[in-house]
Amino acid sequence: MTPAARTARPALAGAAQRASGSAMGQPPEAALAAVAQGPAARLSAWWAQRLPRTDHWTLTQRNVYILPTRAGLAFAFTLLLMLVASINYQLNLGYVLTFLLAGSGVVSMHLTHGTLRGLTLRLKTPAPVFAGDAAQLEVVLDNAGRARHGVALHLQAGAGLTWCDVPAQGSAAVQLSLVPARRGWHDVPPLVVESRFPLGLFRAWSVWRPSARVLAWPQPEQPPPPLPAATAASGEPRAARRDGGGEFDGVRAWRRGDTLRQVLWKKVARSGELVSRDTAGTAGGELWLDWAAAALPGRAGDVEQRLSRLAAWVLAADRAGMRYGLRLPGRELPAADGDAQRRAALDLLAGWS
């Protein structure tokens, strides 16, 4: 083999490997992560990708699976020993007991599969949370038939089971937790519904792939930094500074060094958050939360830290009842106040890139 051929061979192999990875729709890092997983994890991931995304999942004969548990295998081995002993010693009562227990096992298999068959699962839209906090996934199980007992749900990647009983002609709600590690949109992972009712000899299960997504807002900076100074609204004169905690132009988050006279105790009693009179504010002023003002000394390039500080400012301004706007590179949220403004600002921070 010539030196040129030896040089081209690894390059061709690498190109083929990259092409196969792109053909599967996965980046090289995701492909390496999939290879590093065990065979069971890869099989589960492959099977989950084949499932349709839907927030309503009806359990039928086609999507409910059943296999014996370890207790069921031990039960079957015991029946085999009992059958061999009955044949060897010609025990008529041994035959009766063996086939009676075998019939009980068959009935148990039918009941275990029937516990899930016919149920309909619905996932309610998850509420947004801050990154690192637990998002609550509420799954409603609708039952149009008889009562179902011993139904469990869990995330496919998690081990904790949440059990419930579904009444006849009724519904039951199950709460599951999902912790998004970073800001942005997160797909709800596949959910598993299963049952081992009544004897635990068989496990019936179904895998459900919801289409809902969870929005994670940036985690606010702790402790919250002081709010930037407000500016006068367009066309309005700037108010003069007032000293001594007299009349005030607005409110702001409490800062170290504020006197007791500056604290708005009525707002503290209602909200539980310390806020002070903004004696240096503006009459009818607007607070602008700017991307450039959120830079940390020595960490100007830390995007996530800036977003964390802006999120803390949004919460502080909302608690103080201020009118505020948000400026990001290429995006601007007009000044407003209220819950809708807080939600819009946090959504903008969560999806910014």
N, C-alpha and C positions, 0 to 999 in steps of 0.2 A: 504494500500500500504506500502510495506516495505521501510526502509530508502535506501536500495540499489536501489530499483526501482525508488524512487523519485530522486536519484542522477543521474541515467542513463537516465531518461526521457529528461531533458534539453540537455544533450550531444547528444542524438539521434536526437532531433529537430535541434540542430545546425549543425550536420553532414548532415542532409537532406537538410537544407537550403544551405550549401556550395556546396553540390552535384548538387542542382538545378541551382545554379549560374554558376558552371563550365560547366553544360550541355548546358547552353545558350552561352558559350564561353565568359563570362564576369567575371572579377575579382570582389571580394566583394565590392571594392570601387565604381566600375562602376555601379554595381547593386544598391547600395544605392543611387547613384546620379540619376539613372533612376527613382527610386521610389520617390525621392524628387521632380522631375519635375511634371508638371501638366499633365492631361490626354491628352490634345492636343499635347504637346511636345512629350510625349511617343508614341502617335499614329503616329506623323510625323517621329520620329526616326525609328519606326518599319516599316513604309511604305518605307522609304529610303533604309533600308537594303534589301528589296525585289527587288530593281531596279538593273539592270546590270550596271557595270562600263564601260563607253565608252566615247570617246572624240568626237563622231559624233552621234547626236541625231535627228532623223527624226520624225516630229510630224504627227501622223496619227489619224484615227478614234478611235484607240484602246488606245492611251495614252493621249488624250486631254479630259479634263473633264470640265463641265460647270454647274454652279448653279446661281440662281438669287442673286443679290446684295440686300442691304437694300433698295435702291431706287427701285429695281425691285419688292420687296415684297410690298412696299408702293404703287407702280403702280398697282399691282394686286388687292390690297385691295380697291383702288379707283375704279377700274373697277367693282368690286363686288358691291360696293355701288351704282354706276351708273346703273348697271343692275337691282338691287332691286328697285330703284326709278323709272326706266322706266316701270317695271312690275306693280308697285303699281299705278302709275298715267297714265299708258297707253300712254307713250310718244313715238311716232314713231321715231322722230328725236333723242330721247335718245337712242333707240336701234341702230340707225345708227352710232351715235358717239361712243357708247360702243364697238360695234363689229369692227369699223374702228380702234380704239385704240388697241383693242386686236390683230387684224391682224398686226398692226405695231410692237407690242411686239414680236409676233412670228417671223416676218422677222428679227427683231433685234437679236433674239436668234440665228437664222441661220447665220447671218453675223458675230456675235461675234465668234462662233465656227469656221467658215470658215476663219477668220483672221489668226488663228494659223495653221490650218490644211494644210499640204503640205510644211511647212518651214523645213529647215535643219540647225541645229546648230553645229558649230565647235569651239572647244576651242584650241587656240594656246598654245604651251608649255610656261609656265610662266618662267620668268627670275628669278634667285636667288636674294634674298634680305637679308639684315641684320635683325636679330630678332628685332621686334618692329617697323620696317618700313613697309609701305604698298606695297604689291605685286600687280601688275597690271594683271588682268585676262582679256584677249581680246577674246571676243566671236564674231564669224562671223555668220551672219544669211544669208543663201542662199535662194533665192526665185525663183522658176521656173515658177511661175504663175503671176497673177495680182498683183498690188501694195497692200501692207499691211500697215495699219495705226494703230497707237496707240499700238505698241507692247512694253512690259516692261519686264525687267529682273532684278532679285535680288537674293542674297543669301538666302537660305531657313531660316537661322538663323537671317538674317538682315531684317530691315524694309524699307530701302531706295530703291526706284524704279528708274531705268534708262530707259527712254523712247526712242524709235526710230521709224522711218518709213522705211520700206523696199521697194525699188522701184521694179517695175515689171521687171522680167527677170534680176535681179541684186542682189547685196549683201549690207549689212550694218554691221558695226562693233560697238560693245558696250564694254566699259571699265568698269570693276568692280574692287573693291579693297578688298584685304584680308590681314589682319595684323597678321602674325604669332607671337605669344607671346614668343616663345623660339626657340633655334636653333634646327636644324635637319629637317627631312622630314615631311611635312604636307600634308594630303589629301585635295584636293579641296572639300569643302562641297557641298551638293546638291544645284543645281540652279533651280529657278522657272521662267518660262516664262509665261506671262499672257497677256490678253487683255480684255478691256471692251468696245471696239469700236462696234457700233457707238453711242449708247444712254446711256451706263452705266447701263443698266437694268440687264445685265448678266455678269458674270466673267468666262472666259474660261482660263484654266491654264494647265500646264504640269510640272512635276518634273523630273529633269535630274540629273544624278549622274555621273560626269566626272571621268575618270580614272587618269587624270594628278595629279601630286604632286608638291608642292612648297618647294624648299630648302631654309632654313633660316640659314645664316651664323651667327657666334657669333658677338654680338654687340661690336665694338672696344672700348677699354678703352679710356675715355676722362677725362682730356687731355692726348694725346698720350705720353707714356713714352719714354725716350731716347733709341735709339737702342743699343744693346750690341756691344762690340768691334769685329771687323772682324778679321779673322785668315788668315794666308798665305795659299795659295793653296798648295796641295801636290807637293813636289819637287821644290818649289820656296823659295828663301830666304826672310826673313822678312825685310821690308823696315824700314829705320831709321825715327824717328820722325822729322818733319820739323816744325819750328816755324815761327811766323810772317805772316802766311797766304800766303806763297810762293807757290811753286809747291805742288800739292796735289796728293794723291794716288787714291782718289775716292770722293764720295759725301755721305752725310748723312742728316737726318732730322735736321732742325735748333734747336739748344739748347740755353737755356738762358745763356747769357754770351758770345756768339759768336760775333765777331766784324763785322762791315759792310764789311771789306775786305774779310772775309771768305764766305759771301753770294754769291751764284752763281745767279746773276741777270738775266742771259739769261734763265736759267731754271725756275726762278720765273715768268718771263714774259710769258713763254709757258704754264706752268702748274698751276700757281697761288698759288703754295705751296712753303714755305720757305725751302730751302735746303742750306747747307754749305759745304765748302771744308773739306774733311776728312783728316786733316793734320797728323793724327795718324793712318791712315789706312795702307793698304798693297797693294803693286803692284800686280795686278791680284788676290787679296784676295777674300775669300768667307765669307759670313756672315751666321752663323748657328744660327737659332732661336730654342733654346733648351727648353724643358719642365721644366727642373730644374731651369734654369735661370729666368723663368717667375713667380716664387713663390713670393708672397707678404709677407713682414714681419708680422708675427703673423697670417697669413691666408694661410699657406702652403697647407692645405687640401681643399681650395676652388677651385674646378675644374673649375667652370664657370668663375671665375675671372682670372684664368691662361689662359684659352682659349680666353678671351676678350683681355688680354694683348698681346698674340701671334697674334691675328688678327690685332691689332693696329700696331705691328711690321711688319707684312706682308705688310700692306698698306704703311707704311713709307719706307720700303725697295724698294717697287715697284715704288713709286714716285721718289725715288732717283736714280733709274736705276741700282740698285745693283744686284749682283748675290748672291742668298741666298738659303738655304735649311731649312728644318723643321724636328725636331726630337721630336717625341712623344713616350711615353712608348709602345714599341712593334711595332712602325711604324716609317718609315723614308722616307722623300721626298728628292730625290737628289737635289743638288744645281743647279739652273738655273735662268733665268730672263725672263721678258716679261709677257704679259697678260695670257698666258697659265699657267705659273708658279703661278701667283697670284690666278687664278681660282682653280688650283689644291690644293694649300695650304689652301685656304678658304674652299674648299669642304672637305678636310681632317679634318679640325678643326670642321666643322659642323657635320660630321658623327662620330667623335671619341667618344668612350664610354669605 
